[in-house]
Amino acid sequence: MNERIELTREEIEQIINSAVEKAVLNMKKGNVIEEKKEKKKYLKTKEFAEIFNVSRVAVHDWIIQKKIDAQRLYGTKIWRIPIEEVEKFKNRSRTMTNKDIFNRKF
């Protein structure tokens, strides 16, 4: 009843590659990959700084000046910035830039 099936190395590799391709396609169809990205609720100050191409010190200054809403991890000096704050900050900085441009004296 128990027959032993012998496969070559190439056949095993083909089976594995096929299984991986199917899994990736299923994940893309089910948006599993994108859901993982969207699950992230908070950014580190370094990540926020990279998005806006500024230093971490600038981000800390903005937090202190209350230009960015951020939360401190309990009992530490570490800040976490809600992911929604990226879009809010983009909109705020865009309106501030527009005001600066129109109020400039040349």
PyRosetta script that sets phi, psi and omega in degrees:
from pyrosetta import init, pose_from_sequence

init()
pose = pose_from_sequence("MNERIELTREEIEQIINSAVEKAVLNMKKGNVIEEKKEKKKYLKTKEFAEIFNVSRVAVHDWIIQKKIDAQRLYGTKIWRIPIEEVEKFKNRSRTMTNKDIFNRKF")
pose.set_psi(1, -42.6)
pose.set_omega(1, 179.0)
pose.set_phi(2, -85.9)
pose.set_psi(2, 99.9)
pose.set_omega(2, 176.6)
pose.set_phi(3, -93.5)
pose.set_psi(3, 137.1)
pose.set_omega(3, 179.5)
pose.set_phi(4, -94.0)
pose.set_psi(4, 125.6)
pose.set_omega(4, 179.6)
pose.set_phi(5, -103.3)
pose.set_psi(5, 126.5)
pose.set_omega(5, 178.9)
pose.set_phi(6, -104.9)
pose.set_psi(6, 130.3)
pose.set_omega(6, 179.7)
pose.set_phi(7, -118.5)
pose.set_psi(7, 150.7)
pose.set_omega(7, 176.2)
pose.set_phi(8, -81.5)
pose.set_psi(8, 165.5)
pose.set_omega(8, 179.0)
pose.set_phi(9, -58.4)
pose.set_psi(9, -42.3)
pose.set_omega(9, -179.8)
pose.set_phi(10, -62.8)
pose.set_psi(10, -41.6)
pose.set_omega(10, 179.0)
pose.set_phi(11, -64.1)
pose.set_psi(11, -40.9)
pose.set_omega(11, 178.6)
pose.set_phi(12, -64.3)
pose.set_psi(12, -43.3)
pose.set_omega(12, 178.7)
pose.set_phi(13, -62.3)
pose.set_psi(13, -40.5)
pose.set_omega(13, 178.5)
pose.set_phi(14, -63.6)
pose.set_psi(14, -42.4)
pose.set_omega(14, 179.2)
pose.set_phi(15, -62.6)
pose.set_psi(15, -45.2)
pose.set_omega(15, -179.2)
pose.set_phi(16, -65.0)
pose.set_psi(16, -47.0)
pose.set_omega(16, 179.9)
pose.set_phi(17, -60.4)
pose.set_psi(17, -40.7)
pose.set_omega(17, 178.4)
pose.set_phi(18, -63.3)
pose.set_psi(18, -43.7)
pose.set_omega(18, 179.5)
pose.set_phi(19, -64.1)
pose.set_psi(19, -40.8)
pose.set_omega(19, 179.4)
pose.set_phi(20, -65.4)
pose.set_psi(20, -44.4)
pose.set_omega(20, 178.8)
pose.set_phi(21, -59.9)
pose.set_psi(21, -43.4)
pose.set_omega(21, 178.5)
pose.set_phi(22, -63.7)
pose.set_psi(22, -41.0)
pose.set_omega(22, -179.9)
pose.set_phi(23, -64.4)
pose.set_psi(23, -42.9)
pose.set_omega(23, 179.3)
pose.set_phi(24, -64.4)
pose.set_psi(24, -43.8)
pose.set_omega(24, 177.9)
pose.set_phi(25, -60.4)
pose.set_psi(25, -43.6)
pose.set_omega(25, 178.6)
pose.set_phi(26, -63.2)
pose.set_psi(26, -39.1)
pose.set_omega(26, 179.5)
pose.set_phi(27, -66.0)
pose.set_psi(27, -39.8)
pose.set_omega(27, 179.3)
pose.set_phi(28, -68.2)
pose.set_psi(28, -41.0)
pose.set_omega(28, 179.0)
pose.set_phi(29, -64.5)
pose.set_psi(29, -39.6)
pose.set_omega(29, -179.5)
pose.set_phi(30, -86.4)
pose.set_psi(30, 5.2)
pose.set_omega(30, -179.4)
pose.set_phi(31, 54.6)
pose.set_psi(31, 29.1)
pose.set_omega(31, 179.7)
pose.set_phi(32, -65.0)
pose.set_psi(32, -39.0)
pose.set_omega(32, -178.9)
pose.set_phi(33, -65.3)
pose.set_psi(33, -45.7)
pose.set_omega(33, -179.1)
pose.set_phi(34, -70.6)
pose.set_psi(34, -32.5)
pose.set_omega(34, 178.3)
pose.set_phi(35, -62.0)
pose.set_psi(35, -37.9)
pose.set_omega(35, 179.2)
pose.set_phi(36, -62.7)
pose.set_psi(36, -40.5)
pose.set_omega(36, 178.5)
pose.set_phi(37, -64.5)
pose.set_psi(37, -40.6)
pose.set_omega(37, -177.1)
pose.set_phi(38, -74.0)
pose.set_psi(38, -19.6)
pose.set_omega(38, -179.2)
pose.set_phi(39, -68.8)
pose.set_psi(39, -22.0)
pose.set_omega(39, -178.7)
pose.set_phi(40, -65.4)
pose.set_psi(40, 121.8)
pose.set_omega(40, -174.6)
pose.set_phi(41, -100.6)
pose.set_psi(41, -25.0)
pose.set_omega(41, -175.3)
pose.set_phi(42, -131.7)
pose.set_psi(42, 149.3)
pose.set_omega(42, 176.4)
pose.set_phi(43, -111.7)
pose.set_psi(43, 150.5)
pose.set_omega(43, 170.7)
pose.set_phi(44, -78.0)
pose.set_psi(44, 159.7)
pose.set_omega(44, 179.1)
pose.set_phi(45, -60.3)
pose.set_psi(45, -34.3)
pose.set_omega(45, 179.1)
pose.set_phi(46, -64.1)
pose.set_psi(46, -42.4)
pose.set_omega(46, 179.8)
pose.set_phi(47, -65.1)
pose.set_psi(47, -42.7)
pose.set_omega(47, 178.6)
pose.set_phi(48, -62.1)
pose.set_psi(48, -42.8)
pose.set_omega(48, 179.4)
pose.set_phi(49, -62.0)
pose.set_psi(49, -40.4)
pose.set_omega(49, -179.9)
pose.set_phi(50, -65.1)
pose.set_psi(50, -36.5)
pose.set_omega(50, 179.4)
pose.set_phi(51, -62.1)
pose.set_psi(51, -41.7)
pose.set_omega(51, -176.7)
pose.set_phi(52, -98.5)
pose.set_psi(52, 6.2)
pose.set_omega(52, 177.1)
pose.set_phi(53, 54.9)
pose.set_psi(53, 48.9)
pose.set_omega(53, 176.9)
pose.set_phi(54, -129.5)
pose.set_psi(54, 176.1)
pose.set_omega(54, 179.3)
pose.set_phi(55, -84.7)
pose.set_psi(55, 162.8)
pose.set_omega(55, 176.3)
pose.set_phi(56, -64.5)
pose.set_psi(56, -32.5)
pose.set_omega(56, 178.8)
pose.set_phi(57, -61.6)
pose.set_psi(57, -41.5)
pose.set_omega(57, 178.1)
pose.set_phi(58, -61.6)
pose.set_psi(58, -42.4)
pose.set_omega(58, 179.1)
pose.set_phi(59, -63.2)
pose.set_psi(59, -42.7)
pose.set_omega(59, 177.5)
pose.set_phi(60, -61.7)
pose.set_psi(60, -40.8)
pose.set_omega(60, 177.5)
pose.set_phi(61, -61.7)
pose.set_psi(61, -43.3)
pose.set_omega(61, 179.5)
pose.set_phi(62, -63.2)
pose.set_psi(62, -37.0)
pose.set_omega(62, 178.1)
pose.set_phi(63, -64.5)
pose.set_psi(63, -46.8)
pose.set_omega(63, -179.7)
pose.set_phi(64, -63.2)
pose.set_psi(64, -38.2)
pose.set_omega(64, 179.4)
pose.set_phi(65, -79.4)
pose.set_psi(65, 0.9)
pose.set_omega(65, 179.3)
pose.set_phi(66, 63.6)
pose.set_psi(66, 26.6)
pose.set_omega(66, 173.6)
pose.set_phi(67, -80.2)
pose.set_psi(67, -21.5)
pose.set_omega(67, 178.2)
pose.set_phi(68, -126.7)
pose.set_psi(68, 132.6)
pose.set_omega(68, 173.0)
pose.set_phi(69, -80.7)
pose.set_psi(69, 124.9)
pose.set_omega(69, -179.9)
pose.set_phi(70, -142.9)
pose.set_psi(70, 160.9)
pose.set_omega(70, 179.8)
pose.set_phi(71, -124.9)
pose.set_psi(71, 141.1)
pose.set_omega(71, 178.6)
pose.set_phi(72, -89.6)
pose.set_psi(72, 137.1)
pose.set_omega(72, 175.2)
pose.set_phi(73, -66.9)
pose.set_psi(73, 137.6)
pose.set_omega(73, -174.2)
pose.set_phi(74, -52.8)
pose.set_psi(74, 122.7)
pose.set_omega(74, 174.8)
pose.set_phi(75, 75.3)
pose.set_psi(75, 14.9)
pose.set_omega(75, -179.1)
pose.set_phi(76, -132.8)
pose.set_psi(76, 179.6)
pose.set_omega(76, 174.5)
pose.set_phi(77, -103.9)
pose.set_psi(77, 13.3)
pose.set_omega(77, -175.5)
pose.set_phi(78, -89.9)
pose.set_psi(78, 132.5)
pose.set_omega(78, 179.6)
pose.set_phi(79, -103.2)
pose.set_psi(79, 146.9)
pose.set_omega(79, 172.0)
pose.set_phi(80, -128.3)
pose.set_psi(80, 136.0)
pose.set_omega(80, -176.3)
pose.set_phi(81, -110.9)
pose.set_psi(81, 125.9)
pose.set_omega(81, 178.4)
pose.set_phi(82, -58.7)
pose.set_psi(82, 142.3)
pose.set_omega(82, -176.6)
pose.set_phi(83, -60.0)
pose.set_psi(83, -30.4)
pose.set_omega(83, 180.0)
pose.set_phi(84, -65.8)
pose.set_psi(84, -23.3)
pose.set_omega(84, -176.8)
pose.set_phi(85, -64.6)
pose.set_psi(85, -25.0)
pose.set_omega(85, 178.9)
pose.set_phi(86, -60.7)
pose.set_psi(86, -51.6)
pose.set_omega(86, -178.3)
pose.set_phi(87, -66.2)
pose.set_psi(87, -41.9)
pose.set_omega(87, 178.5)
pose.set_phi(88, -60.4)
pose.set_psi(88, -44.7)
pose.set_omega(88, -178.2)
pose.set_phi(89, -67.2)
pose.set_psi(89, -38.2)
pose.set_omega(89, 177.0)
pose.set_phi(90, -58.8)
pose.set_psi(90, -46.8)
pose.set_omega(90, -179.2)
pose.set_phi(91, -64.7)
pose.set_psi(91, -43.3)
pose.set_omega(91, 179.5)
pose.set_phi(92, -64.3)
pose.set_psi(92, -44.9)
pose.set_omega(92, -177.5)
pose.set_phi(93, -69.5)
pose.set_psi(93, -30.8)
pose.set_omega(93, 178.3)
pose.set_phi(94, -66.3)
pose.set_psi(94, -44.2)
pose.set_omega(94, -179.8)
pose.set_phi(95, -68.5)
pose.set_psi(95, -36.9)
pose.set_omega(95, 177.6)
pose.set_phi(96, -64.2)
pose.set_psi(96, -41.2)
pose.set_omega(96, 179.8)
pose.set_phi(97, -64.6)
pose.set_psi(97, -43.1)
pose.set_omega(97, 179.3)
pose.set_phi(98, -61.5)
pose.set_psi(98, -41.8)
pose.set_omega(98, 178.4)
pose.set_phi(99, -62.4)
pose.set_psi(99, -44.2)
pose.set_omega(99, -179.0)
pose.set_phi(100, -61.3)
pose.set_psi(100, -41.1)
pose.set_omega(100, -178.3)
pose.set_phi(101, -64.8)
pose.set_psi(101, -44.0)
pose.set_omega(101, -176.1)
pose.set_phi(102, -76.9)
pose.set_psi(102, -20.4)
pose.set_omega(102, -179.7)
pose.set_phi(103, -95.2)
pose.set_psi(103, 0.2)
pose.set_omega(103, -178.4)
pose.set_phi(104, -72.1)
pose.set_psi(104, 146.1)
pose.set_omega(104, 173.6)
pose.set_phi(105, -108.7)
pose.set_psi(105, 126.7)
pose.set_omega(105, -178.3)
pose.set_phi(106, -103.3)
pose.dump_pdb("model.pdb")
